[in-house]
């Protein structure tokens, strides 16, 4: 059975891709699974400069999922290019690098640095609920979404996947803004805002960068993701 797909110019042997943030840089799972069997490896978020992330506790289990507030812990783009790309080059699997920043200028610089042959596409993370600052607000505003995607589109010819947040009133208009600015594909969805309280201490179970909130993932958010995909598909977006 031929299950190859073409994702906006990225030729994949099958449609199975890893979810950014859950697969590290691929090396962590390579001892347990042949990365050549995947359609694409989508790496965890990488930023221009290394980030330590949020203070612990950073993870809390819920009844149908998990809260996390990792805070984009990563090695930085220069180290990624020096250490991670050479590792991934031994596989034939396309590489899509997730990038997240707190301003448009850093998004542009990151995109330029990652415009190397072995990187097949960029996933623009404008939806992380676990970091402070304007970075997490891009995906909640139509104009901000358009501006950052357009700036990155002008900085690189790589396939652009824009990762959207469900924490908005109308995801259709956000999706349309991303598409009109030059996105080739949309990744829906990032985690849903959530919070858990320890009844014994009466305090949040995770630090959450000081807010006590984090991103809820797991089986519980699948219906939210399906709803968002359907809303965008059924809309009169120019992408249809």
Legacy VTK file of the C-alpha trace (Angstrom):
# vtk DataFile Version 3.0
C-alpha trace
ASCII
DATASET POLYDATA
POINTS 240 float
0.000 0.000 0.000
1.374 3.389 -1.007
0.845 5.853 1.849
3.328 8.519 0.772
2.185 12.118 1.148
3.418 15.516 0.029
3.116 18.032 2.865
3.526 21.380 1.147
6.675 20.203 -0.636
7.964 17.834 2.054
7.850 14.314 0.618
7.038 11.827 3.384
6.881 8.037 3.171
3.806 8.078 5.424
1.716 10.683 7.300
3.014 9.752 10.773
4.833 12.668 12.385
6.002 13.155 15.942
4.418 15.917 18.006
6.823 18.707 18.912
7.549 18.775 22.611
6.897 15.069 23.122
9.756 13.539 21.144
12.734 15.606 22.220
15.230 15.826 19.378
14.660 12.231 18.260
17.812 10.881 19.869
15.970 10.064 23.070
13.656 7.648 21.247
16.045 6.294 18.645
17.116 3.459 20.971
13.539 2.192 21.040
12.239 3.000 17.557
13.695 3.249 14.058
13.281 6.889 13.063
13.437 5.842 9.401
9.930 4.430 9.791
8.449 7.865 10.517
7.039 10.235 7.953
8.829 13.147 9.638
10.527 14.057 12.888
9.193 17.250 14.436
11.651 18.379 17.085
10.899 20.032 20.394
10.848 23.823 20.512
14.209 25.457 19.890
14.976 29.086 20.637
17.692 31.447 19.474
19.425 31.273 22.851
19.446 28.297 25.281
16.639 28.278 27.850
16.574 26.635 31.275
12.791 26.629 31.407
10.483 27.077 34.371
11.308 26.086 37.953
9.898 22.777 39.244
7.398 21.356 39.797
6.757 21.349 36.043
4.467 18.336 35.531
1.277 17.192 37.245
-0.936 14.239 36.371
-4.660 14.797 35.955
-7.542 12.327 35.704
-7.475 12.268 31.892
-4.222 13.882 30.904
-1.208 15.836 32.094
-0.430 19.430 32.982
3.002 20.674 32.029
4.860 23.928 32.340
8.314 23.043 31.066
8.989 26.519 29.744
10.687 25.602 26.463
13.849 24.147 27.978
16.285 23.691 25.083
19.914 23.852 23.969
19.607 26.848 21.638
19.819 26.930 17.853
23.612 27.012 17.540
23.964 23.849 19.619
21.043 22.291 17.735
22.813 22.849 14.425
26.131 21.598 15.783
24.949 18.506 17.664
21.393 17.502 16.738
21.406 17.966 12.972
24.462 15.670 12.516
22.661 12.991 14.523
19.443 13.262 12.497
21.368 13.267 9.212
21.935 9.526 9.540
18.217 9.011 8.893
16.292 9.547 5.669
13.341 11.003 7.563
12.472 14.664 6.890
13.171 17.105 9.729
10.740 19.815 10.806
12.150 22.125 13.474
9.785 23.784 15.930
10.886 27.309 16.816
9.499 29.612 19.489
10.521 33.168 20.325
9.314 36.220 22.239
9.589 38.727 19.410
9.362 38.848 15.628
13.026 39.730 15.203
14.135 36.572 16.997
11.712 34.457 14.959
13.260 35.863 11.787
16.823 35.293 12.949
15.980 31.741 14.028
14.389 31.001 10.662
17.459 32.293 8.818
19.843 30.199 10.925
17.746 27.091 10.280
17.545 27.606 6.518
20.045 24.801 5.953
19.725 21.931 3.498
18.929 19.180 6.006
16.021 21.070 7.586
12.904 20.414 5.524
10.473 22.692 7.317
9.833 24.951 10.282
6.972 24.722 12.737
6.298 28.243 14.024
5.180 27.912 17.622
3.008 30.947 18.366
0.906 29.118 20.919
2.992 27.993 23.893
1.046 28.548 27.144
4.081 28.001 29.357
6.223 31.075 28.778
5.922 34.680 29.875
5.943 37.618 27.510
4.556 38.513 24.123
5.600 35.197 22.583
2.548 33.399 23.871
0.246 36.180 22.664
1.049 35.926 18.949
-1.420 33.100 18.424
-4.295 34.838 20.189
-4.362 37.897 17.941
-5.055 37.949 14.215
-2.741 40.842 13.374
0.094 39.523 15.527
-0.279 36.106 13.884
-0.180 37.654 10.424
2.818 39.842 11.225
5.033 37.094 12.636
4.176 34.537 9.948
4.708 37.073 7.179
8.098 38.067 8.622
9.239 34.453 8.847
7.884 33.732 5.359
10.046 36.531 3.963
13.102 35.195 5.805
13.049 31.607 4.524
11.832 29.434 1.679
11.322 26.440 3.962
7.884 24.887 4.362
6.116 26.737 7.182
3.787 24.962 9.585
2.102 27.306 12.082
1.145 25.819 15.449
-2.066 27.366 16.749
-3.594 27.608 20.196
-7.130 26.509 21.111
-7.208 29.183 23.815
-8.972 31.714 21.597
-12.551 32.778 20.898
-12.372 32.161 17.148
-9.602 29.922 15.840
-10.890 30.247 12.258
-9.823 33.891 11.924
-6.421 33.129 13.452
-5.955 30.244 11.010
-6.956 32.470 8.095
-4.461 35.135 9.165
-1.669 32.546 9.278
-2.598 31.210 5.848
-2.843 34.657 4.267
0.585 35.541 5.697
2.243 32.585 3.990
1.728 29.479 6.106
1.866 26.241 4.114
0.177 24.138 6.783
-1.442 24.444 10.212
-0.716 22.391 13.309
-3.738 22.154 15.573
-3.660 22.228 18.429
-1.242 23.146 21.200
-2.223 22.410 24.774
-5.245 23.849 26.590
-4.788 26.169 29.558
-5.280 24.267 32.793
-4.606 24.348 36.506
-4.570 21.854 39.360
-4.628 22.611 43.076
-3.119 20.451 45.823
-5.923 20.306 48.390
-3.456 19.670 51.202
-1.206 22.651 50.567
-3.899 24.767 48.863
-1.325 25.695 46.248
-1.011 24.973 42.517
0.577 21.631 41.692
2.921 23.180 39.137
4.944 26.381 39.239
3.770 27.537 35.836
6.247 30.390 35.636
4.639 31.840 38.728
1.037 31.581 37.485
0.340 28.039 38.595
-1.125 27.343 35.161
0.148 25.049 32.449
-0.744 23.240 29.277
-3.197 20.348 29.510
-2.562 17.459 27.123
-3.705 13.862 26.816
-6.941 12.062 25.848
-9.048 14.785 27.442
-8.215 17.390 24.793
-8.755 15.256 21.695
-12.378 16.468 21.254
-11.118 20.053 21.443
-8.552 19.330 18.740
-11.107 17.625 16.506
-13.467 20.587 16.951
-10.759 23.081 15.977
-9.721 21.101 12.896
-13.342 20.799 11.801
-14.064 24.481 12.337
-11.160 25.537 10.163
-11.936 22.917 7.511
-15.592 23.895 7.335
-14.837 27.612 7.211
-14.630 29.538 3.995
-10.889 29.933 4.438
-8.973 30.545 1.202
-7.048 27.360 1.952
-10.027 25.195 0.988
LINES 1 241
240 0 1 2 3 4 5 6 7 8 9 10 11 12 13 14 15 16 17 18 19 20 21 22 23 24 25 26 27 28 29 30 31 32 33 34 35 36 37 38 39 40 41 42 43 44 45 46 47 48 49 50 51 52 53 54 55 56 57 58 59 60 61 62 63 64 65 66 67 68 69 70 71 72 73 74 75 76 77 78 79 80 81 82 83 84 85 86 87 88 89 90 91 92 93 94 95 96 97 98 99 100 101 102 103 104 105 106 107 108 109 110 111 112 113 114 115 116 117 118 119 120 121 122 123 124 125 126 127 128 129 130 131 132 133 134 135 136 137 138 139 140 141 142 143 144 145 146 147 148 149 150 151 152 153 154 155 156 157 158 159 160 161 162 163 164 165 166 167 168 169 170 171 172 173 174 175 176 177 178 179 180 181 182 183 184 185 186 187 188 189 190 191 192 193 194 195 196 197 198 199 200 201 202 203 204 205 206 207 208 209 210 211 212 213 214 215 216 217 218 219 220 221 222 223 224 225 226 227 228 229 230 231 232 233 234 235 236 237 238 239
